[in-house]
């Protein structure tokens, strides 16, 4: 698959952070035509597989890591697979490994699920290990833009669509027990789930709404509003920190893009990252994601650049070279950190060496505490003000934030 579907190996880029790049091989008649975009990439929960929508309805799933010499020469049979979905793929997500009790041929082996969201509103569920489509989910009436499995390992799938709705599917019941969440007035451009699976956040592309939902009662909790920018033209991305105590959103107003950091429990806006855009101008933020440690936030812009920011510190700890010949569309950290994959409008995937550092003990303690303790539970405690500010992330505001 590697030698037939894509070119694998180092590129001519002078950027030292670039590890390697996957380039799709297409017939000349398809080059540059709509439908070739890599809208979504994902690593499996154990980090052993990588999937990317390589355009024209094809998803490629490859074993990770990719950079051995045998892989580059095309001599190793790694079990890589491609899935033909029939329509452009906008969203994809790996699910949990589940016992395959329904198929005696596998003797109870565990299956690895991959969900693909299509342009026509259909969601196809694949068994990665067998390469077979196991389930079709019908219901959405527009592009399925985002898919995700909550991190608790249950066979539950969350989907967001341009039909303005969210759907929560129970795959253990073949998707029949579905909850439909309505509230947005226009396209939903992104959704994310907190680490304890209690909350879900969504951003509307044009309706200027950042919504928080309960994944326990499947109801709207609140709409986040306010801040220095009164007029929002569109919202593009969101992500929870690994401990669930921070929510990052990317938005546009007037002639600038920025990132807001929220406390999802109190709806308080903690900080706004603004200096990033002094160098990048009006380039759209396409995707953001917290690192597995929670120390960094990856930012992808439509000039194909990748930036890494550590909340609470001025400037960016890493920034790749801009490439205006293509647009950055998505990003995903490897579950163990150290690597970020980015997808582009021309259907390529680049893998970058991400900053890797040992988290301070105080950060580990805060993350462990905030995973199970909300802001409302912390505030009444008789803690020194400085410690309370640290535990509630109110210390991240700095001179470059407002």
C-alpha positions in Angstrom: 0.0 0.0 0.0 2.8 2.4 0.9 4.4 2.2 -2.6 1.1 2.3 -4.5 -0.9 4.9 -2.5 1.6 7.5 -1.4 5.1 8.6 -1.3 6.7 8.1 2.1 9.9 9.7 3.4 11.8 12.9 4.2 11.0 16.0 2.1 13.2 18.8 0.9 12.0 21.2 3.5 14.6 23.0 5.5 12.4 23.0 8.6 14.2 20.8 11.3 10.9 20.0 12.9 9.6 18.1 9.9 10.0 14.4 10.3 8.4 13.1 7.1 5.5 13.6 4.7 2.9 11.5 3.0 2.0 12.5 -0.5 -0.8 11.0 -2.4 -0.2 9.6 -5.9 -3.2 10.5 -8.1 -3.9 10.3 -11.8 -3.1 13.7 -13.5 -6.8 14.1 -14.2 -7.6 14.4 -10.5 -4.7 16.7 -9.5 -6.0 20.0 -8.1 -9.7 19.1 -8.4 -12.1 19.5 -5.5 -12.3 16.5 -3.3 -8.6 15.9 -2.8 -8.5 17.5 0.7 -7.2 15.9 3.9 -10.0 17.1 6.1 -9.2 14.8 9.0 -6.4 12.7 10.5 -6.3 10.5 13.6 -4.1 8.2 15.7 -5.6 5.1 17.3 -5.9 5.3 21.1 -2.9 3.0 21.6 -0.9 5.0 19.0 -0.3 1.9 16.8 -2.3 3.1 13.7 -2.7 6.3 11.8 -5.6 7.2 9.5 -6.0 10.0 7.0 -8.6 11.0 4.5 -6.5 11.2 1.4 -9.2 12.7 -0.8 -11.7 11.4 -3.4 -13.5 9.2 -0.8 -10.4 7.2 0.1 -9.1 6.7 3.7 -5.7 5.1 4.3 -4.8 3.4 7.5 -1.2 2.7 8.2 0.7 1.1 11.0 2.7 3.5 13.2 5.6 4.3 13.2 6.2 5.0 9.5 9.8 5.9 9.2 11.7 2.6 9.1 13.9 2.1 6.0 11.9 -1.0 5.0 8.7 1.0 4.9 10.4 3.6 2.7 11.5 0.9 0.3 8.1 -0.7 0.2 9.5 -4.1 1.3 7.5 -4.7 4.5 3.9 -6.0 4.6 2.7 -3.9 7.6 -1.1 -4.6 7.3 -1.8 -1.1 5.9 -5.3 -0.8 4.4 -7.3 1.6 2.3 -11.1 2.1 2.6 -13.2 3.4 -0.3 -16.1 5.3 1.1 -17.8 6.4 -2.1 -18.0 10.1 -1.1 -15.6 12.7 0.2 -14.6 12.0 3.8 -14.8 15.1 6.1 -14.4 13.5 9.5 -12.8 10.3 10.9 -12.1 8.9 14.3 -10.6 5.7 15.8 -12.8 4.0 18.4 -12.0 1.6 21.2 -10.8 -1.9 20.8 -13.8 -4.2 21.4 -14.1 -8.0 21.7 -15.4 -9.4 18.4 -17.9 -11.9 19.9 -20.1 -11.9 16.9 -17.5 -13.4 14.6 -16.3 -16.9 15.7 -13.6 -16.9 13.0 -11.6 -14.5 15.1 -11.9 -16.4 18.4 -12.8 -13.4 20.4 -10.1 -11.2 19.0 -10.4 -7.5 19.7 -11.6 -5.3 16.8 -10.5 -1.7 16.2 -13.2 0.6 15.0 -12.8 3.5 12.6 -15.7 5.9 11.9 -15.8 7.9 8.7 -18.2 10.9 8.2 -19.1 11.5 4.6 -20.2 14.5 2.6 -23.7 13.0 2.0 -24.4 12.7 5.7 -23.7 9.0 6.0 -21.4 7.6 8.7 -19.6 4.4 7.9 -18.0 2.2 10.7 -15.1 0.0 9.7 -13.2 -2.8 11.4 -9.6 -1.8 10.8 -8.2 -5.2 11.4 -10.4 -7.0 8.8 -10.9 -4.1 6.4 -14.7 -4.7 6.4 -17.5 -2.1 6.8 -19.5 -3.2 9.8 -22.2 -0.5 10.2 -23.8 2.4 8.3 -25.4 5.2 10.4 -28.1 7.3 8.7 -29.7 10.4 10.1 -27.6 13.5 9.3 -28.8 15.6 6.4 -25.5 17.4 5.7 -21.8 17.0 5.7 -20.6 15.1 8.8 -17.8 17.5 9.8 -16.5 15.9 13.0 -16.5 12.5 14.7 -15.2 11.5 18.1 -15.3 8.6 20.5 -15.4 9.7 24.2 -12.1 8.7 26.0 -13.8 6.4 28.5 -13.6 3.4 26.0 -17.3 2.9 25.5 -18.7 2.2 22.0 -20.3 5.7 21.9 -19.8 7.9 18.9 -20.5 11.7 18.7 -21.0 13.3 15.3 -21.5 17.0 14.3 -22.8 18.1 11.0 -23.6 21.0 8.7 -27.2 20.2 9.3 -26.8 22.1 12.6 -27.2 19.0 14.8 -25.2 16.8 17.0 -25.9 13.1 17.3 -24.8 10.6 20.0 -24.8 7.0 18.7 -24.7 3.8 20.8 -22.8 1.4 18.6 -23.4 -1.5 21.0 -27.0 -1.2 19.9 -26.0 -0.8 16.2 -26.6 2.9 16.5 -30.3 2.6 17.2 -30.2 4.4 20.5 -29.4 7.9 19.2 -29.7 11.3 20.9 -30.1 14.3 18.7 -28.9 17.6 20.1 -30.2 20.8 18.5 -29.4 24.4 19.3 -27.0 25.8 16.7 -28.4 28.1 14.1 -25.8 27.3 11.4 -23.0 24.8 10.6 -21.2 23.2 13.5 -17.5 23.4 12.6 -16.0 21.5 15.5 -16.9 19.5 18.6 -14.8 18.1 21.5 -15.5 16.0 24.7 -14.0 16.6 28.2 -11.7 13.9 29.6 -14.3 12.8 32.2 -16.9 12.5 29.5 -19.3 14.8 31.4 -19.3 17.7 28.9 -19.1 18.4 25.2 -18.3 21.7 23.5 -19.3 22.8 20.0 -18.6 25.9 18.0 -20.8 27.2 15.2 -19.1 28.3 12.0 -21.3 31.3 11.4 -23.9 31.5 14.2 -21.2 32.9 16.7 -22.1 30.3 19.3 -19.8 28.3 21.7 -22.1 25.7 23.3 -21.5 23.5 26.2 -23.6 20.3 26.4 -24.1 17.7 29.1 -23.2 14.2 28.0 -25.1 12.8 30.9 -28.5 14.4 30.3 -27.9 15.3 26.6 -29.0 18.9 27.2 -27.5 22.3 26.6 -25.7 23.7 29.7 -24.8 27.2 28.4 -23.6 29.3 25.6 -20.3 31.0 26.2 -20.2 34.7 25.3 -18.4 37.9 26.2 -14.9 39.2 25.9 -13.1 42.0 24.2 -14.3 41.2 20.8 -18.0 42.0 20.6 -18.5 41.0 16.9 -17.8 37.4 15.9 -17.8 36.6 12.3 -17.1 32.9 12.6 -15.7 30.2 14.9 -13.5 27.5 13.6 -12.1 25.1 16.3 -12.2 24.1 20.0 -10.6 21.6 22.3 -10.6 20.7 26.0 -7.4 20.4 28.0 -6.6 16.8 29.1 -7.9 17.5 32.6 -11.1 19.1 31.3 -10.5 22.4 33.2 -9.8 24.5 30.2 -11.6 25.0 26.9 -9.8 26.6 24.0 -11.7 28.2 21.1 -10.5 29.9 17.9 -12.5 32.8 16.4 -12.4 35.6 13.9 -13.5 39.2 14.3 -13.0 42.1 11.9 -9.5 41.6 10.5 -7.9 39.3 13.1 -8.0 35.7 14.5 -7.5 34.9 18.2 -7.8 32.0 20.7 -9.8 32.3 23.9 -9.3 30.1 27.0 -12.4 29.5 29.0 -13.3 27.9 32.3 -16.1 25.5 31.2 -17.5 25.2 34.7 -18.0 29.0 35.3 -18.1 30.3 31.7 -15.3 32.7 32.7 -13.0 33.8 29.9 -9.5 33.3 31.4 -7.3 34.7 28.7 -7.1 35.6 25.0 -4.1 34.9 22.9 -3.5 37.9 20.6 0.2 38.3 19.8 0.3 35.2 17.7 -1.5 37.1 14.9 0.9 40.0 14.7 3.1 37.8 12.5 0.5 35.7 10.8 -2.0 38.5 9.9 -5.4 37.3 8.8 -4.5 33.6 8.2 -7.4 31.5 9.3 -7.0 29.1 12.3 -8.1 25.7 11.0 -7.5 23.5 14.0 -6.2 23.5 17.6 -5.4 20.7 20.0 -3.9 20.4 23.4 -0.9 18.1 23.8 -1.4 14.8 25.8 0.4 16.4 28.7 -1.7 19.6 28.6 1.4 21.8 28.6 1.1 22.9 25.0 -1.6 23.9 22.4 -1.0 23.2 18.7 -2.3 25.8 16.2 -2.7 25.1 12.5 -3.3 28.0 10.1 -4.4 28.1 6.4 -0.9 29.0 5.3 0.1 25.4 6.3 2.0 26.7 9.3 2.0 24.9 12.7 2.6 26.8 15.9 2.9 25.5 19.5 2.0 27.7 22.4 2.4 27.0 26.1 -0.4 28.7 28.0 0.9 31.3 30.5 4.1 32.0 28.6 4.7 34.7 26.0 5.3 33.8 22.4 5.4 30.5 20.7 7.7 27.7 21.7 7.7 26.3 18.1 6.7 27.7 14.7 7.1 26.0 11.4 7.7 27.7 8.1 4.7 29.0 6.2 3.8 27.4 2.9 1.3 29.4 1.0 1.0 26.9 -1.8 -1.4 24.8 0.3 -3.7 25.2 3.3 -3.5 23.5 6.7 -6.8 21.9 7.6 -6.3 19.7 10.7 -3.9 18.4 13.3 -3.6 15.5 15.7 -1.1 14.7 18.5 0.2 11.2 18.9 -1.3 9.8 22.1 2.2 9.6 23.7 3.1 13.1 22.4 6.3 14.0 20.6 4.7 14.0 17.1 2.0 16.0 15.5 0.3 15.1 12.2 -1.2 17.9 10.0 -3.4 17.5 6.9 -3.6 19.9 4.0 -5.9 21.0 1.2 -3.8 19.2 -1.4 -4.3 15.8 0.4 -0.9 15.5 2.0 0.1 14.7 5.6 3.1 16.1 7.4 4.5 14.7 10.7 6.3 17.2 12.9 8.6 16.8 15.9 6.7 18.4 18.8 8.3 19.8 21.9 8.7 17.1 24.5 9.4 18.1 28.1 8.9 16.5 31.5 5.8 18.1 33.2 6.6 19.8 36.5 5.3 18.1 39.6 2.9 20.9 40.3 1.4 20.6 36.9 0.9 16.8 37.4 -0.8 17.5 40.7 -3.1 20.1 39.2 -4.0 17.9 36.3 -4.8 14.9 38.6 -6.9 17.1 40.9 -8.8 19.0 38.1 -9.7 15.7 36.4 -12.2 15.0 39.1 -12.7 18.3 40.9 -14.7 21.2 39.3 -14.0 24.9 39.8 -17.2 25.2 41.9 -15.8 22.6 44.2 -12.4 24.2 44.5 -13.5 27.8 45.2 -15.0 27.2 48.7 -11.8 25.5 49.9 -9.6 27.4 52.4 -6.7 27.6 50.0 -4.1 30.5 49.7 -5.1 32.8 46.8 -2.0 32.0 44.8 -2.6 28.3 44.9 -6.3 28.7 44.1 -5.4 30.8 41.0 -3.0 28.1 39.9 -5.5 25.3 40.3 -8.2 27.2 38.5 -5.8 28.4 35.7 -6.4 32.0 36.4 -2.7 32.6 36.6 -2.2 32.1 32.8 -3.1 35.7 32.0 0.1 37.6 31.1 1.1 40.8 29.4 0.6 39.4 25.9 -2.9 38.2 26.8 -6.0 40.2 27.5 
